[in-house]
Amino acid sequence: MNIAVFCSGKGSNLQAIIDAKKSGIFQADIALMVCDNPDAYAVKIAEKKNIPCLVINRKDFSSKEYFEKRIISALEEKQIRLICLAGYMRLFSPEFVQKYAGRIINIHPALLPAFKGASAIEDAFDYGVRVSGVTVHFVTEDVDAGPIILQESVKIEDNDTREVFAEKIHRVEHKLYPQAIKLFIDGRLSIAGRKVEITQSRG
């Protein structure tokens, strides 16, 4: 199976996915990395690992439709079966989401449905919650609202700084995302309404 990873920034989850693939956690090829930010460190990671890279700037296209058509062309060329969003900060059109329904997953640094949006780590910390966490979910047209695949909690201790808490979140992300990818690749996920059913391993 060929998978694509979409990034906009540092690429730490991209690196975690690469490491998981190398260590045999899942059996699939990372056939494409798509990035909408030419200056993102994720581009350097992909190039270093010889992963085909589509660096694409929305400003170079007259419309979102043409921008996404170029991405779709690359996905089809690489025969991508699963799209993994790893810090990709651009929202897809409803048409794009529908085309790849059930084949786009995202990792979010909070226990959804709490603390949706791009600043979830800071929002949870500033709110003063005792527990937050990480969610891997299918992507739907509504932001951070798709059926949940996996979640894991992360405690916020009294002496944690924002930076310490963020590092805790990232450690869990780097473990949980490859697990979710493996479940998809192994054909163990099915969506039933709002819920994701995980079947037992055939092994």
N, C-alpha and C positions, 0 to 999 in steps of 0.2 A: 504494500500500500504506500502511496506517495502522500506526504503531508506538506502543508505550507505553514510557515510561521510569519505572522504579521507583527511588526515592531514600529515604534516611533522614537525610542530613547536608548537607554543604556544596554538593553538586551540581556539582562541577568536571567530572565526566564528562558530566553533563547539558548543561552549557555547551559542552563539546567536541562533543557530538552536534548541538546546535543550530547551532554554527558550521560543522560539516561539512555539514549540510543547506543552510545559507545559501550556502556556497561551491560547492555542486553536486557534492560528493563522492558523495552518494547521492541517489536520487530517491524520496522517501517523505514522508509527513506525520507529524510528531510530534503525534499526535492526543490524547494523554493523558499526564499525569504523575501517578503514584500515590506518595503519601508517607505513612508511618506516624508521622511526627513533626511536629506542627504548628509547632514552633519551628525546623525545618530551613531553612537558607538556600536550599535547592533550591526551596522554595515561592515565595520572592521572585523567583527567576530565572524560574520558570514563569509567574508572574503578570505580570512585566515583559514577557515575550515573548508574552503572550496565549495561552499553552498551557493548555487545559482541565486542571484540577487536582482530583484526588480526594485530600483530606487525611483520612485515616481512622485512628482510634485504636482499637487492639485492646481497650482497656479499656471501650469503649462497647458491646461485643458480649458476649453471654453465653457464646459459644463460638468457637473458631477456625473452625468450619464456617460460622457465620453471618457472621463477619468476611470470610472468603474469598468467600462467596456475594455479598456486596456488591461486592467487587472484580470478580468475574466478571461481574456485571450491568453494571458500568461498561465493562469490556472489550468485552462483546458489543454494548453500545449504540454504542460507537465503532468497531465492526468491526475490532478489533485483530488483526493477523496475526503480529506479532512483539513479544515482551516483552523489553526490555533492562534488566537489573539493573545499576544504577549506584550502588553503595554502599548497597544495600538490605540492612538487617541482620536481617530477619526470615525465618525458614525457612518454606517452603511445606509444606503437607500432601502426602502421596503422591498423594491424589486430584487436587489442583490441578496437580501436576507431570504426572500422567498425562493430564489433560485437554488440557494445552498441550505435550505431548511433542514435541520437535523444534522448538519455537517460543519457547523461553526461552533467552536467552544471558546470560552473566555475565562480568564482567571481574575478574580476581584478580591482586593485586600480588606474584606470585611465579611461578616456573616449576613449575607443578604436574607431578607429584604432591608436590613438596617444599613444605613450609611452608603447609599448609592452615590455614584458620581466619581469624579476624577480625584477628589481629595479625601478618600475614605479613611486612610490611616490617620491623618490629622484630625478629621472630624470625630472619629471614635475616641481618640486620645483627649481632645479638647472637651468632649461631652462628659468625660469622666466615667465611662463604662469600666467595669471590672474585667469584662471578657469581650474580646472581639474575635477576629479570626480570618479565615480564607475560604472563598467559595469558588468552585469551578462549575460553570453552568453553560447550557446551550444558549446561543444568541437568538433572540427574537427581535421583532420590530421595536419593542419597548426597551429602553435602556436598562441594563442590569436587572432584567425581569424574567429571564428565561428559566426553564426547568432546571433544577439544581442536580448536579451529578455527585459532587463530593463537597463536604465541608469539614473544617477542623478548627477548633477553638484555640485562641491564644490569650493567656492571662496578661493583664496589665498590672504589674506590681507597683506598690506605693513609691518605690524609688526609681522606677523606670523613667527615663527621659523619652522624648519623642523619637530620638535617634535609636535608642535601645529597643523601643517597641517596634519601630519600623524594621529593624534587623530581625527581630523575632518573626514578624510577619513574612519577610522575604525568605527566611529559612523554611518556613512551612510551605510557602508557594513553590519553592524549588523541589520539594518532596511530593506535594500533592498533585501538581500539574502532570508530571510524567505518569502517575498512577491513573489519572483520568484518561489520558491519551491511550494508555495500554488497554483500559476497559473498552474504549471505542474500537480500537484496532482488533481486539479479540472478539468483537461482535457481542459484547455482554450488556450493551445499553439499549433500552427501548423506552420511548416516551409515551406515557399514558396520562393524557391531560396535563396537569401541572407537575406530575411526578415522573421521575426517571426510575425505571426498574432496572436493577442490576442482577443478571442471572448468574448462577453458579458457574465457576470455571469448568470447562470440559475436561481439564486435566485432573 
